[in-house]
């Protein structure tokens, strides 16, 4: 290849502009059709790589770490067919996630190989696209959702639930974090700050229309970490890392203890509210107890879809079957057992080591997108939903682009560190 993305640009300026244009279109489409994100990595990852290799007879920019990580996930999912309750279901799901994760890793490689000078000129379009996406959700909601009806083929008399826009809000929540840093780095002075503030304001307004507690929590955590997490000292990150590693290792035991000791005291606060932590806690309890029946390897990928004999007390959650555990750690435990938990811990430790090598602003950005993503995985969607994997790959790609833009130093208004211009090359 001659060079790596860290040593020099591997995409030409024209290719970089095409990539930015494609990502912009994806952000706009995600505001109305978030399920299409499951096909996005194929279009922006596999297809360009195949064209590049066939046309030039050379390899395009790749990111070995992303390919290795996604490859391990796909391999583990495929191997779980050997011990899965339903091998056919596990094999089908392994194939589907491979079609998202591997092309997604290729797309991340293209983003890392983008031309830096072109990014400094043209990546300004990404914050605008995020603002436009949020605006579409808000504007469509207050005008009777004509765009949503048009794109989903719904008649005017059909009532659309507020939950229908949850996926779009979740996708834009994750993408807003790198977009805010892009705005601060690429738009001068108050314009950049104004755009970042507009992204936050529009985001909260859109999430309010969707009534998604998961998106709201992720947005608050992401923005809060981005503007205020202490990054000069290594100790806050070390403490956070060990808390997360301990949580992954003891996830089922923590979930069982939470339900036994916290559910009843929390009843007065949540029993009649729109939020559903009591139902979640009961699901986590019976999933954890089932997972511990086979603690070494679990029951195979997507096991909870086919399990029909959960020991459910039905105190807060009336159903005896579930599509997924609504908690990523417990989903790993019930599907892959301690083997999956150990591999997850290795991945988290490696990520924190990578974060330690970044500049101050970039540490905050990567921590923000990681913790926001974790908050969603621990409370909301199943890990292997195609659109969710596509949304994560889109967010990682945008973050990779943002890390390459180093032309403008950034200073956050809130900091526990001593005041200083936070150069991304620091």
C-alpha positions as CSV (number, residue, x, y, z in Angstrom):
1,X,0.0,0.0,0.0
2,X,2.9,2.3,0.5
3,X,1.3,4.2,3.4
4,X,-1.3,4.0,6.1
5,X,-4.1,6.3,6.9
6,X,-2.1,7.6,9.9
7,X,0.9,8.4,7.6
8,X,-0.9,10.1,4.7
9,X,-4.2,10.4,2.8
10,X,-5.0,7.3,0.7
11,X,-8.3,8.6,-0.7
12,X,-8.0,11.3,-3.4
13,X,-9.8,14.6,-2.8
14,X,-12.5,13.6,-5.2
15,X,-13.0,10.3,-3.5
16,X,-13.2,12.0,-0.1
17,X,-15.8,14.4,-1.4
18,X,-17.9,11.5,-2.7
19,X,-17.6,9.8,0.7
20,X,-18.7,12.9,2.5
21,X,-21.6,13.3,0.1
22,X,-22.7,9.7,0.7
23,X,-22.5,10.1,4.4
24,X,-24.6,13.2,4.2
25,X,-27.3,11.4,2.3
26,X,-27.2,8.6,4.8
27,X,-27.7,11.0,7.7
28,X,-30.7,12.6,6.0
29,X,-32.2,9.2,5.1
30,X,-31.8,8.0,8.6
31,X,-34.1,10.8,9.9
32,X,-37.0,9.1,8.2
33,X,-35.8,5.6,7.2
34,X,-33.4,4.4,9.9
35,X,-33.9,0.7,9.1
36,X,-32.1,1.3,5.8
37,X,-28.9,1.7,7.9
38,X,-28.6,-2.1,7.9
39,X,-27.7,-1.9,4.2
40,X,-25.5,1.2,4.5
41,X,-22.2,-0.6,5.2
42,X,-22.7,-2.7,2.1
43,X,-23.2,0.4,0.0
44,X,-20.5,2.6,1.6
45,X,-18.0,-0.2,2.5
46,X,-18.1,-3.4,0.5
47,X,-19.1,-1.9,-2.9
48,X,-16.4,0.9,-2.9
49,X,-13.8,-1.5,-1.8
50,X,-14.6,-4.1,-4.5
51,X,-14.7,-1.3,-7.1
52,X,-11.3,0.0,-5.9
53,X,-9.7,-3.4,-5.8
54,X,-11.0,-4.4,-9.2
55,X,-10.2,-1.1,-10.9
56,X,-6.8,-0.4,-9.5
57,X,-5.6,-3.9,-8.6
58,X,-4.5,-2.5,-5.2
59,X,-5.9,-2.6,-1.7
60,X,-7.9,0.5,-0.5
61,X,-7.3,1.9,3.0
62,X,-8.2,-0.6,5.6
63,X,-8.3,-0.5,9.4
64,X,-6.9,-3.9,10.7
65,X,-8.2,-3.3,14.3
66,X,-11.8,-2.9,13.0
67,X,-11.6,-5.9,10.8
68,X,-10.2,-8.0,13.6
69,X,-12.8,-6.9,16.1
70,X,-15.7,-7.5,13.7
71,X,-14.2,-10.7,12.5
72,X,-14.0,-12.0,16.1
73,X,-17.7,-11.1,16.7
74,X,-18.8,-12.8,13.5
75,X,-16.6,-15.9,14.2
76,X,-18.0,-16.2,17.8
77,X,-21.6,-15.9,16.5
78,X,-20.9,-18.6,13.9
79,X,-19.3,-20.9,16.5
80,X,-22.2,-20.5,18.8
81,X,-24.3,-22.5,16.4
82,X,-22.5,-25.5,17.9
83,X,-24.1,-25.0,21.2
84,X,-27.2,-22.9,20.3
85,X,-30.7,-23.9,21.3
86,X,-31.7,-23.3,17.7
87,X,-28.7,-23.7,15.4
88,X,-30.6,-22.6,12.3
89,X,-31.6,-19.3,13.9
90,X,-28.1,-18.8,15.2
91,X,-26.6,-19.5,11.8
92,X,-29.0,-17.1,10.0
93,X,-28.3,-14.3,12.5
94,X,-24.5,-14.9,12.2
95,X,-24.7,-14.4,8.5
96,X,-26.8,-11.3,8.8
97,X,-24.5,-9.5,11.2
98,X,-21.5,-10.5,9.0
99,X,-23.2,-8.6,6.2
100,X,-23.3,-5.5,8.3
101,X,-20.1,-5.7,10.5
102,X,-17.5,-6.7,8.0
103,X,-18.5,-4.1,5.3
104,X,-18.9,-1.6,8.2
105,X,-15.2,-2.2,9.1
106,X,-14.3,-1.6,5.5
107,X,-16.2,1.7,5.5
108,X,-14.4,2.8,8.7
109,X,-11.1,2.1,6.9
110,X,-12.2,4.4,4.0
111,X,-13.1,7.1,6.5
112,X,-9.6,6.8,8.2
113,X,-8.0,7.1,4.8
114,X,-9.9,10.3,3.7
115,X,-7.8,13.2,2.5
116,X,-7.3,15.6,5.5
117,X,-7.2,18.8,3.5
118,X,-10.4,18.0,1.7
119,X,-12.0,17.2,5.1
120,X,-10.9,20.6,6.4
121,X,-12.8,22.2,3.5
122,X,-15.7,20.0,2.9
123,X,-16.6,18.2,6.2
124,X,-18.5,21.3,7.3
125,X,-21.4,19.6,5.5
126,X,-21.7,16.9,8.2
127,X,-22.9,19.1,11.1
128,X,-25.3,20.7,8.6
129,X,-26.6,17.3,7.7
130,X,-27.1,16.4,11.4
131,X,-29.0,19.7,12.0
132,X,-31.1,19.0,8.9
133,X,-31.9,15.5,10.2
134,X,-33.0,16.7,13.6
135,X,-35.0,19.5,11.8
136,X,-36.8,17.0,9.6
137,X,-37.9,15.0,12.7
138,X,-39.1,18.1,14.6
139,X,-40.8,19.8,11.5
140,X,-42.5,16.6,10.4
141,X,-43.9,15.9,13.8
142,X,-45.5,19.4,14.2
143,X,-47.0,19.3,10.7
144,X,-48.7,15.9,11.0
145,X,-45.8,13.8,9.8
146,X,-46.4,14.0,6.1
147,X,-42.9,12.9,5.2
148,X,-43.0,9.9,7.5
149,X,-46.4,8.9,6.0
150,X,-45.0,9.3,2.5
151,X,-41.9,7.3,3.1
152,X,-43.7,4.5,4.9
153,X,-46.8,4.4,2.7
154,X,-49.3,5.3,5.5
155,X,-52.7,6.9,5.0
156,X,-53.5,10.2,6.6
157,X,-56.0,8.6,9.0
158,X,-53.4,6.2,10.6
159,X,-52.2,7.3,14.0
160,X,-48.4,7.2,14.2
161,X,-47.0,6.3,17.7
162,X,-44.3,8.5,19.1
163,X,-42.0,5.4,19.4
164,X,-41.9,5.2,15.6
165,X,-39.2,7.8,15.5
166,X,-37.1,6.3,18.3
167,X,-34.6,4.7,15.9
168,X,-34.1,7.9,13.9
169,X,-33.5,9.9,17.2
170,X,-31.1,7.2,18.4
171,X,-29.0,7.3,15.2
172,X,-28.8,11.1,15.2
173,X,-28.0,11.1,18.9
174,X,-24.8,9.1,18.3
175,X,-23.9,11.1,15.2
176,X,-24.4,14.4,16.9
177,X,-21.4,14.0,19.1
178,X,-18.7,13.9,16.3
179,X,-20.8,16.4,14.4
180,X,-20.5,18.9,17.3
181,X,-16.7,18.6,17.4
182,X,-16.6,18.9,13.6
183,X,-18.6,22.2,13.9
184,X,-16.2,23.5,16.5
185,X,-13.1,22.6,14.5
186,X,-14.3,23.7,11.0
187,X,-16.6,26.7,11.5
188,X,-14.8,29.8,12.9
189,X,-15.5,31.2,16.3
190,X,-19.1,31.9,17.4
191,X,-20.5,30.2,14.3
192,X,-19.1,26.8,15.3
193,X,-20.3,27.3,18.9
194,X,-23.7,28.3,17.5
195,X,-23.9,25.2,15.3
196,X,-23.0,23.0,18.2
197,X,-25.6,24.6,20.4
198,X,-28.2,24.3,17.6
199,X,-27.4,20.5,17.3
200,X,-28.0,20.1,21.1
201,X,-31.2,22.2,21.0
202,X,-32.7,20.5,18.0
203,X,-31.7,17.1,19.4
204,X,-33.5,17.6,22.6
205,X,-36.5,19.0,20.8
206,X,-36.7,15.9,18.5
207,X,-36.2,13.5,21.3
208,X,-39.0,15.1,23.1
209,X,-41.3,14.4,20.2
210,X,-40.3,10.7,20.2
211,X,-40.7,10.3,24.0
212,X,-37.6,8.0,24.0
213,X,-36.0,7.8,27.4
214,X,-33.2,5.8,26.0
215,X,-32.3,8.4,23.4
216,X,-32.6,11.2,26.0
217,X,-30.3,9.4,28.4
218,X,-27.7,8.7,25.7
219,X,-27.8,12.4,24.6
220,X,-27.4,13.7,28.1
221,X,-24.5,11.3,28.8
222,X,-22.8,12.0,25.4
223,X,-23.0,15.8,25.6
224,X,-22.1,15.8,29.3
225,X,-18.9,13.7,28.7
226,X,-18.0,15.7,25.7
227,X,-18.0,19.0,27.5
228,X,-17.0,18.1,31.1
229,X,-15.2,14.8,31.4
230,X,-11.7,15.3,33.1
231,X,-9.2,14.0,30.6
232,X,-5.8,15.4,31.8
233,X,-5.5,12.9,34.7
234,X,-5.5,9.2,33.8
235,X,-7.3,8.2,37.0
236,X,-10.9,9.1,36.0
237,X,-10.5,6.9,33.0
238,X,-8.9,4.1,35.0
239,X,-11.7,4.2,37.5
240,X,-14.3,4.2,34.8
241,X,-12.5,1.3,33.0
242,X,-12.4,-0.9,36.1
243,X,-16.0,-0.2,36.9
244,X,-17.1,-1.2,33.4
245,X,-14.9,-4.4,33.5
246,X,-16.3,-5.4,36.8
247,X,-19.8,-4.7,35.6
248,X,-19.3,-7.0,32.6
249,X,-17.7,-9.8,34.7
250,X,-20.5,-9.7,37.3
251,X,-23.5,-8.6,35.1
252,X,-25.9,-11.5,35.9
253,X,-25.2,-11.4,39.6
254,X,-25.7,-7.6,39.7
255,X,-29.0,-7.9,37.8
256,X,-30.4,-10.5,40.1
257,X,-29.4,-8.4,43.2
258,X,-30.9,-5.3,41.7
259,X,-34.3,-7.0,41.2
260,X,-34.4,-8.5,44.6
261,X,-33.4,-5.4,46.6
262,X,-34.4,-2.4,44.5
263,X,-37.6,-3.2,42.6
264,X,-40.0,-3.0,45.5
265,X,-38.5,0.3,46.9
266,X,-38.7,1.8,43.4
267,X,-42.4,0.9,42.9
268,X,-43.8,4.3,44.2
269,X,-41.7,6.2,41.7
270,X,-42.2,4.1,38.5
271,X,-45.2,1.8,38.8
272,X,-47.5,4.2,37.0
273,X,-45.0,6.2,35.0
274,X,-44.2,6.1,31.3
275,X,-40.7,4.9,32.1
276,X,-40.3,1.1,32.6
277,X,-37.3,0.3,34.8
278,X,-39.4,-2.2,36.8
279,X,-40.2,-4.3,33.7
280,X,-36.6,-4.0,32.6
281,X,-35.3,-5.2,36.0
282,X,-37.6,-8.2,36.0
283,X,-36.4,-9.1,32.5
284,X,-32.8,-8.8,33.5
285,X,-33.5,-11.0,36.5
286,X,-35.0,-14.0,34.7
287,X,-32.5,-13.7,31.8
288,X,-29.6,-13.7,34.3
289,X,-30.8,-16.7,36.1
290,X,-31.3,-18.6,32.8
291,X,-27.8,-17.5,31.6
292,X,-26.2,-18.9,34.7
293,X,-27.6,-22.4,33.9
294,X,-24.8,-22.6,31.2
295,X,-22.3,-20.0,32.4
296,X,-19.3,-21.0,30.2
297,X,-20.6,-20.7,26.7
298,X,-24.3,-19.6,27.0
299,X,-27.0,-20.7,24.6
300,X,-26.0,-19.3,21.3
301,X,-26.6,-16.0,19.5
302,X,-30.2,-14.7,19.7
303,X,-31.0,-17.4,22.3
304,X,-33.6,-15.3,24.0
305,X,-35.7,-15.3,20.8
306,X,-36.3,-19.0,21.0
307,X,-36.3,-19.6,24.8
308,X,-39.9,-20.3,26.0
309,X,-39.3,-21.5,29.5
310,X,-38.0,-18.3,31.3
311,X,-38.8,-18.5,35.0
312,X,-40.7,-15.2,35.0
313,X,-42.6,-14.2,38.2
314,X,-44.7,-11.8,36.0
315,X,-44.8,-9.1,38.7
316,X,-44.0,-6.2,36.4
317,X,-43.4,-7.9,33.0
318,X,-46.4,-10.1,31.9
319,X,-44.7,-11.8,29.0
320,X,-42.9,-15.1,29.4
321,X,-40.9,-14.7,26.2
322,X,-38.7,-11.8,24.9
323,X,-37.0,-10.8,21.7
324,X,-33.8,-9.6,23.5
325,X,-32.8,-8.9,27.1
326,X,-32.7,-5.1,26.7
327,X,-29.2,-5.2,28.2
328,X,-26.1,-5.8,26.1
329,X,-24.0,-7.4,28.9
330,X,-26.8,-9.8,29.8
331,X,-27.3,-10.6,26.1
332,X,-23.6,-11.5,25.8
333,X,-23.9,-13.7,28.9
334,X,-27.0,-15.6,27.8
335,X,-25.6,-16.1,24.3
336,X,-21.9,-16.6,24.8
337,X,-21.4,-17.0,28.6
338,X,-18.2,-16.2,30.3
339,X,-16.3,-16.7,27.0
340,X,-18.2,-13.8,25.4
341,X,-17.9,-11.7,28.6
342,X,-14.1,-12.2,28.7
343,X,-13.7,-11.2,25.0
344,X,-15.8,-8.1,25.7
345,X,-13.6,-7.2,28.6
346,X,-10.5,-7.5,26.4
347,X,-12.1,-5.2,23.8
348,X,-13.1,-2.6,26.4
349,X,-9.6,-2.6,27.9
350,X,-8.0,-2.2,24.5
351,X,-10.3,0.7,23.7
352,X,-9.3,2.5,26.9
353,X,-5.7,1.9,26.0
354,X,-6.3,3.5,22.6
355,X,-8.1,6.4,24.3
356,X,-5.1,7.1,26.5
357,X,-3.0,7.7,23.4
358,X,-5.3,10.4,22.0
359,X,-5.2,14.2,22.5
360,X,-7.5,15.8,25.1
361,X,-10.3,16.7,22.9
362,X,-10.2,13.4,21.0
363,X,-10.3,11.5,24.3
364,X,-13.5,13.3,25.2
365,X,-15.0,12.6,21.8
366,X,-14.3,8.9,21.8
367,X,-15.4,8.5,25.4
368,X,-18.6,10.4,24.7
369,X,-19.6,8.2,21.7
370,X,-18.6,5.0,23.6
371,X,-20.5,5.8,26.8
372,X,-23.5,7.1,24.9
373,X,-23.5,3.8,22.9
374,X,-23.1,1.8,26.0
375,X,-26.1,3.5,27.6
376,X,-28.3,2.5,24.7
377,X,-27.0,-1.1,24.7
378,X,-27.6,-1.5,28.4
379,X,-31.2,-0.2,28.4
380,X,-32.7,-0.4,25.0
381,X,-32.2,-2.3,21.7
382,X,-30.9,-5.8,21.0
383,X,-27.2,-6.0,20.1
384,X,-27.7,-7.6,16.7
385,X,-30.5,-5.6,15.2
386,X,-29.3,-4.7,11.7
387,X,-30.2,-1.0,11.8
388,X,-28.5,-0.6,15.2
389,X,-25.3,-2.2,14.0
390,X,-25.4,0.1,10.9
391,X,-26.0,3.1,13.1
392,X,-23.0,2.2,15.2
393,X,-20.8,1.8,12.1
394,X,-22.0,5.2,10.8
395,X,-21.1,6.8,14.2
396,X,-17.7,5.2,14.2
397,X,-17.0,6.3,10.6
398,X,-18.0,9.9,11.5
399,X,-15.8,9.7,14.6
400,X,-12.9,8.5,12.5
401,X,-13.3,11.5,10.1
402,X,-13.5,13.9,13.1
403,X,-10.2,12.5,14.6
404,X,-8.5,13.3,11.3
405,X,-9.5,17.0,11.4
406,X,-6.7,18.7,13.4
407,X,-6.6,22.2,11.9
408,X,-8.5,24.0,14.6
409,X,-8.0,23.8,18.3
410,X,-11.1,23.4,20.5
411,X,-11.9,24.8,23.9
412,X,-14.9,23.4,25.8
413,X,-16.7,25.9,28.0
414,X,-16.9,23.5,31.0
415,X,-13.9,21.6,32.3
416,X,-12.6,20.2,35.5
417,X,-9.1,20.7,34.2
418,X,-7.1,23.9,34.2
419,X,-8.3,26.3,31.4
420,X,-6.3,25.7,28.2
421,X,-6.9,25.6,24.5
422,X,-7.4,21.9,23.9
423,X,-5.5,21.2,20.7
424,X,-6.5,17.9,19.1
425,X,-2.7,17.3,18.6
426,X,-1.9,17.8,22.3
